[in-house]
Amino acid sequence: MQKVTTKALAKPAFIPWLIVGLGALYYCYEYFLRIVPSVMTPELMRAFNLDGLQIGALSAYYYHAYMPMQILVGLLMDRYGPRRLLTLACFLCALGTFLFAGSHTLGVAEAGRFLVGMGSAFAFVGALKLATVWLPPNRFALVSGIITCLGMVGAMVGDILLRAMVDAIGWKTALYLAAIVGVGLTLVLWAAIRDSNSYNETPHHMTNFRTLLKGLWVALKSPQIWLNGLVGLLLYLSLSAFAEMWGIPYLQQARGLSGDTAASANSLIFLGWAIGAPFWGWFSDYIRLRCLPITAASISALLLICVLLYVPGLPLPILYLLMFLFGLLSSVQILVFAVCRESAPMRIAGTAIALTNMIVMIGGNVFQPLVGKLLDMNWSGSFVDGARVYSNTAFEIALMVLPIGIFIAIMLMFFIRETHGELQDPIHH
C-alpha cells in the first residue's frame, strides 16, 4: 500500500493535463481541417469546375463519414481505449488531407474529405474519454468547455492562417503542410497518450452488442431525445451551414469584403463559440436551468442573424461585433447535451448522447449542399476567374435557412421538459 502511495505522490501533476491536452489538441487539428472548403471555396470551384451545390456537397462528405460513426465511437472507445483509436483517427485525417491536396478529380477529393470526416469522428469523444480517465469528475464540465474552446481556436486559425497560406503558396501546398503536421501529431499521440491512469485505475467496460442495440432502441423511441437533438441541429447551423462553409463567401460576395477581412470576420463566430461554450455550461449549472438559457439566447441569436443578413451597409466594426455576438449566443447549443444526459436513463446515457450528436451533425449533411442549391437557383450567371459569384439577393434567400431554423428551435423548446440540472428518467415517465 505504501508503494502505491509513494508512486501517486511521485506523479507529476502536469501528466494528466498533458494527456488530456493532447486529446484536445487533436480536436483542434480536426476542426482546422473541417472548415477547409469555406476558406478556399473559389479555388476549389475553379480546380474542379464546381457550382454551389457541388462545392457544398464536397464539403458535406466530411459529415457523411462523421455522422454515422457517432453511434459506434463511444462503444469503440470503451472497448479499445483512446490511444489506439485517436492515433489511427489522426492518421486518417492526415491521409485524407494528403489525398485531398493531391486530387485532380472530384471523386478523389470527395474520398479525401470522407477520410478526414471518419478520423474526426473520434476527436471530441476521445478527448472526453481521456478526461474521464485522467481527471477528477468535478473537472469534467470545465474540461468539456475547454475542449470545445480549443476546437473553435482550430477553426479560427483555419480561417485566418490557412487563408493567408492559400494566398501565399496556393491551396494544394497549404494542405500538404497541414497533412504533414497531422503525421507529426499522429506520432506524438501514440507516444504520449495512455489508456489507463495507473495512479487511479479506470477499467474499460465492453458493452455487448445486444445491450447496445437495446439501449439504442430505447433512445430512438424517446420524443424528448429527438426534439432536443433537433434543437441542437438547428442551433448548430450557425457553424455547420454558415461559419464552416458559406460565411466567408457570403462576406466576400454579398458584403464586399476582401478574402482576408472576410476570413477574420468569420473567425469571430468561432471566437464567440470559444468563449460562450464554457460560459453557458457554467451559467446553466449556476442557475440550475437548461431550457431558459437556450430559449433566451436563441431569441437573441435570431434577432442578430436577421440584422446580419438583411440590414445593408453595416460598418465593419458593427459587422465584427455582430458576428462575435452571434457565435456567443449560438454556443448555448452545448446545453442540449446536458439536457440529453439528464433526460435519459443512466444505462443508456452514452447511447443517448451519441444519438444526439449524430442528429446535430445531420445539419452539415443536409444544409451545406442545400444552401449551395438555393444559391444556384438564384444565380445570375456571373463568374470571376472561373468561380461562380452570387448576388446579395441570392445569399439572402439561401441563408434564410438560418433564421427559419433558429425560429423552429425556439418553438420546439416549449415541448422540452426542464431538467433543473438533475438526472431524471422521463422515458419511463
C-alpha positions, -999 to +999 in steps of 0.1 A: +000+000+000+029+023+009+044+017-025+012+028-043+010+059-021+046+068-029+040+063-066+010+085-065+029+112-047+057+110-072+033+115-101+040+149-118+008+169-116+010+180-152+009+145-167-030+141-166-034+176-181-008+169-207-025+137-218-060+153-219-044+183-236-031+162-264-066+148-270-079+184-271-051+194-295-062+167-319-098+180-317-083+215-325-065+200-355-095+181-369-116+213-366-090+231-386-094+205-414-132+207-411-135+242-423-110+239-452-136+242-480-150+275-467-115+291-467-107+280-503-142+280-519-132+300-551-100+279-556-119+246-553-147+258-576-120+266-602-100+235-597-129+211-601-154+233-621-180+232-593-212+251-588-227+260-554-245+227-549-214+207-558-190+227-535-215+223-506-218+186-514-180+182-514-177+199-480-205+177-467-186+145-474-169+152-441-203+148-424-212+118-444-185+099-425-186+118-392-224+115-386-230+077-388-198+070-369-211+086-338-231+057-326-200+034-328-174+058-315-184+056-278-185+018-278-152+015-295-136+039-271-148+018-241-136-014-258-102-004-272-092+028-253-084+062-268-047+057-275-050+034-305-082+050-318-070+086-316-037+076-332-055+058-361-080+086-364-053+113-367-035+093-393-068+090-413-071+128-411-036+133-424-041+107-451-074+122-462-058+157-464-029+143-485-055+127-508-075+159-510-044+181-517-032+157-544-066+152-561-071+161-598-107+147-599-137+154-578-141+118-568-106+117-552-113+149-534-145+135-520-127+104-508-101+125-490-128+146-474-146+114-463-115+101-447-110+134-428-146+131-415-141+095-404-109+103-385-125+134-370-155+114-356-132+102-328-118+136-317-143+151-293-154+118-278-118+107-274-108+139-256-137+135-232-128+098-227-093+109-217-108+134-193-129+108-176-098+085-171-072+111-161-090+139-143-114+140-113-151+141-120-155+177-107-133+189-135-153+173-163-176+202-171-147+227-171-126+204-194-156+199-218-158+236-222-120+240-227-120+212-253-149+229-272-130+262-269-099+246-285-119+233-314-131+268-321-095+280-319-087+255-346-114+269-367-102+305-362-066+295-371-081+278-402-099+309-412-071+333-408-038+314-412-050+290-439-064+319-459-031+336-457-012+304-467-035+298-497-028+333-509+009+329-504+017+294-515-015+280-531-042+257-517-025+224-525+008+233-508-011+247-478-030+214-474+002+193-479+017+212-450-014+206-429-012+169-437+025+168-426+015+184-393-011+156-389+015+129-394+037+145-367+007+147-343-001+111-350+034+101-337+030+123-307-004+109-298+009+073-300+040+081-279+023+102-251-013+090-246-021+062-222-054+044-220-054+039-182-043+060-153-020+037-132-025+060-103-062+058-103-070+028-125-101+031-146-111-001-163-127-002-197-161-019-199-172-036-231-209-032-237-220-062-257-237-057-290-272-069-278-272-045-248-261-017-271-290-023-295-315-024-266-302+009-253-303+024-288-339+013-293-350+029-260-332+061-270-348+060-305-383+058-290-378+089-268-395+120-282-375+141-257-342+130-272-354+136-308-368+171-300-337+181-280-314+168-307-333+187-334-329+219-314-292+211-312-291+206-350-309+239-358-288+260-334-256+244-347-264+257-382-246+288-371-214+267-376-223+238-399-242+258-426-227+293-421-193+297-404-179+263-416-189+267-452-208+297-465-198+325-441-167+336-459-182+335-495-212+355-481-190+382-466-169+385-497-197+384-523-227+400-505-208+423-481-179+431-505-151+422-480-117+411-492-107+375-486-085+383-455-111+406-440-139+381-446-119+353-430-112+375-400-148+384-396-160+348-400-135+337-374-153+359-348-182+334-348-158+307-337-143+331-311-179+337-298-183+299-295-150+295-278-159+319-251-196+311-250-194+273-247-177+272-212-197+303-201-231+287-209-221+255-192-211+274-160-241+297-161-266+269-166-251+249-137-252+280-115-289+288-121-298+251-124-318+257-156-313+244-191-343+254-212-345+291-201-309+299-213-314+280-245-346+299-253-334+333-243-301+331-261-318+316-292-343+345-294-313+370-292-294+350-319-324+351-342-326+389-340-288+391-346-288+369-377-317+388-392-296+421-388-265+404-402-283+391-433-309+417-441-296+452-429-275+467-456-244+489-452-233+477-418-200+494-408-171+469-405-168+473-367-205+467-362-203+436-385-174+423-365-193+428-332-225+411-346-205+381-359-189+376-324-222+380-306-240+356-329-214+330-321-215+337-284-253+333-283-255+303-306-230+284-284-258+279-259-264+249-282-239+229-260-266+227-233-286+203-254-261+177-243-267+184-207-305+181-213-299+148-231-277+135-203-302+144-176-332+132-196-320+097-205-319+067-181-285+061-167-280+028-185-284+044-220-268+078-212-238+072-235-260+060-264-284+089-259-255+114-261-241+097-292-276+097-308-280+134-300-245+142-315-255+123-346-287+142-350-268+175-346-244+166-373-271+158-398-272+196-403-239+195-421-250+167-444-283+185-454-277+222-451-243+228-467-255+214-500-290+229-496-276+264-492-255+258-523-285+246-542-305+276-532-276+298-543-275+281-577-313+286-582-308+323-577-275+327-596-273+355-621-247+337-643-217+357-631-182+343-630-150+357-616-118+339-625-138+307-633-157+306-600-194+314-596-203+347-580-236+350-562-255+382-556-266+396-522-302+387-531-291+351-538-274+349-504-304+365-486-326+338-500-303+308-495-292+318-459-328+323-449-325+287-436-306+302-406-333+324-391-360+299-400-341+271-383-335+292-351-372+302-350-382+265-352-357+256-325-373+283-302-408+268-309-395+233-301-381+244-267-417+247-255-421+210-258-389+200-240-390+194-202-368+214-179-343+191-161-331+216-135-296+200-137-308+168-122-308+132-136-342+120-145-358+090-162-385+106-184-386+078-209-404+057-183-424+087-170 
